[in-house]
């Protein structure tokens, strides 16, 4: 096969440019991979710096336990279920940088009407007692402070879902407890 000189030049340029593109692609991929690794390292350093500004974990754990104890001591109900939804610990830095958060869900049963339960919670977790936000409704309420959010929700006994001993209570309610450091606003959006 006889290829003319201009065609050979075009073919040579095409081969050289193809090899150049492949090399450039490999170089670009390597550069991007290096940038992603650098980004991960910088993100890890930023997370460590943000967490270093928080109190020691033992202090945060003690504060969380104080909140849980305060709730347990003031309620008129019987604790029926205590579920740790999310252990107290670091929140993913991709989501919230420098945050420690824990989340629990408790179920209480009481012989009191839910309105009486709400009155007690509204008094204990009121603005004069340091809580910033109090919202109540017929069968639900929420209370927030800088670090804690409580949400109460009354629910009826369900024979197919709930343990049989729960039927002995006049009122059942679920209490959601979220705790976050440095604050709920920074760690929950």
Secondary structure, 3 states (H helix, E strand, C coil): CCCCHHHHHHHHHHHHHHHHHHHHHHHHHHHHHHHHHHHHHHHHHHHHHHHHCCCCHHHHHHHHHHHHHHHHHHCCCEEEEEEEEEEEEECCCCCCCCCEEEEEEEEEEECCCHHHHHHHHHHHCCHHHCCCEEEECCCEEEEECCCEEEEEEEECCCCCCCCHHHHHCCEEEEEEEEEEECCHHHHHC
